[in-house]
Amino acid sequence: MSQDITFKLNGKASDLKIDFRLEDSRIKKDKPIDPSKIKIEGGTGILKIKVDVGRSGNFDVADWYRRFVGGDTLYVMHARGGSNKPDKLNLALKGWLIIDNVKYHVCFGQGHYSNCNNWHFCSFDLLARQDNKSGYLNNFYFMDTSGSDEFHIKYANEINSGKGVELWGYTGASPVYPRFDMEGDTFHPFFYQGSGLGSTGTMKQGKAYDTTGVFPEHRDFHLQAISSAGAQLTEVKYKIDRLTGGISGNDVSKQTVVQFKDSAGTPWLMNYGISHAPSPITDQSYNYLGKRNLRWLTDLATACPGIRFNQLVLPGAHDAGMYEINVDGFLWIEEAAAVLLALLIPVPVCNTSLAGLLAANGFEVALANFSVTQKDTAYNQMISGTRYFDLRPGYKKNGDVNKTYHIHNFIPGAPFATFLQDVNKFLRENPNEIAVFRITSSGIDKDKFTPLTQDQVEDVAKANITSDVGYDFPSNLSTFEAQSLSAIAGSGKRVFFLYNISDVNDSYSNDTYSKSLTDPQPVIQALNETVQKTSSSQSLTMLQLQNTGSASLKHYISDIAMNSTEWINDLVGSKTGNILQDTKGIFDHATYNWLTQSDVIASIQKQKSLVVIQNDFVDVALAEHAYALCKKRFDITK
């Protein structure tokens, strides 16, 4: 009598190869099944296993199966009703389930439920949902059952029922890892996996979703840092409305870096975010962890004696001063509404809804969703490892130069003086670190704001950078790029202002970076083209890792028109509706992993000047990749 089980790949995974490699089996206590009785037929999209034995429930076989995951039901699922911890099984097989050449250590066995077979499956690579009838395989695949002898497997991001959240995780070291916990679903941990670039981790993705209906009204969604022993080290809590999808908790401006310690007292950082995104983007959440290193450049100078300035790779903050909005005295509601109507939401059907939300919420929320590019103050950006800052300082036309802000188009961000004070404070506390500022006027609406001249920038620097930190305005980087990092840090000038420098090898172009909200390939192509260029006349090489979210909206007119209420509610009414955060995880997953590729590393090593990897919502993962790339650039000179 043959006992049959089938694993079937569905959706876009149906073209993948699937197979099983037997390791061990049980039919009775300490008795394996005769291998000649087991027939395994793998192939494209389907795996069939036939076991030619009878049905005779056995306590010892069930115990052998349960011990594979220590009896923990988080890692088990089964096809029919009854217990997910079977007391009897007819047979059990242990081995490697192989999907697309990736192996998963699994155990499965056959039992009974009523008069039917009930197949059980367990693995530490499986995270079962609450009913133990479905689960996630390594956060990458979703498994469920047909209620009989089949397990169905598809990509997790193809789940189309319930309310889903795309998950993006990173950890730069063991043993601490990020985890997402959605009520009605399961835990979603992202364990450390080396990337091949020093000790940096691999960016990973997953999906959480809930199909438990609309009651109770809200479900919990928590972002956590977990120790290897399973202890929760820190947590950020949100609630998601089951009916509307609205998210309550820290809004974008308050999703600032979290500092915590593990059980050994080692300090860590957590950069995180969650956003309520309109179609065709699904809701997004990211959780990145890394060890806190306030003096990573100091450590680099020790690890790489003599490393030169032109061998550095610095993590950079794009629009570094846009972590807040300062609108008082600059804008009025009619102008802001008109700009948003004409520029950002060019669909007439949206106008009434947009005007109503602006009137109800004030326009600061809408402006923040389209213009905020960072979450942390300059001080906290430096805590996360950032050492390069893109700043566009300006003041109201015909206004007071002492009221100078970072300007994003027509929107004032953080006060310029406050930004410098924060950087100065950090550098006084960390005496061998440096900071580089690139001061430009690009992106400033010059009809409303006047960019600072170099003399005016120097006046602000003189007033806010103390003598023990010091500053310099090099005309170009060639004046000190061949100096060692240690010499520069000890020179008495540790803040460098690059004012309107030219000859920057920059990956950015507005057309390329605004092609898509969901497809990183145009950006990857631009990055590839940029690292192929090498010239000693370049001031620096700028690798911009994030798309231009608001400029991409022109490609989504039909989506906006078809889902106008959703788009308006998210981008204008929601405090977690920032368009850049909607896309951060998607692009980080592509661009951070791009930085770890051997050919990309080789191209960065060949650059003859400073390299900057620049991002929105800077994070510890960006800094860890920069540190590892610095060491790679130094290695080729030894």
Secondary structure, 3 states (H helix, E strand, C coil): CEEEEEEEECHHHHHCEEEEEEEEEECECCECCCHHHEEEECEECEEEEEEECCCCCEHHHHHHHHHHHCCCHHHEEECCCCCCCCCCECEEEEEEEEECCEEEEEEEEEEEECCEEEEEEECCCEEECCCCCEEEECCCEEEEECCCCEEEEEEHHHCCCCEEEEEEEEECCCCCEEEEEECCCCEEECCCCECCCCCCECCEEEEEEECCCCCCCEEEEEEEEECCCCCEEEEEEEEEECCCCCEECCCHHHCCCEEEECCCCCEEEEEEEEECCCCCCCEEEEEEEEECCCCHHHHHHHHCCCCEHHHCEEEEECCCCCCCCCCCCCCCHHHHHHHHHHHHCCCHHHHHHHHHHHHHHCHHHHHHHHHCCCCCCHHHHHHCCCCEEEECEEEECCCCCCCEEEEEECEEEEEHHHHHHHHHHHHHHCCCCCEEEEECCCCECCCCEEECCHHHHHHHHHHHCCCCCCEECCCCHHHCCCCEHHHHHCCCCCEEEEECCCCEEECCCHHHHCCCCCCCHHHHHHHHHHHCCCCCCCCEEEEECCCCCHHHHHHHHHHHHHCHHHHHHHHHHCCCCCHHHHHHHHHHHHHHHHHCCHHHHHHHHCCCCEEEEEECCCCHHHHHHHHHHHHHHHHCCC
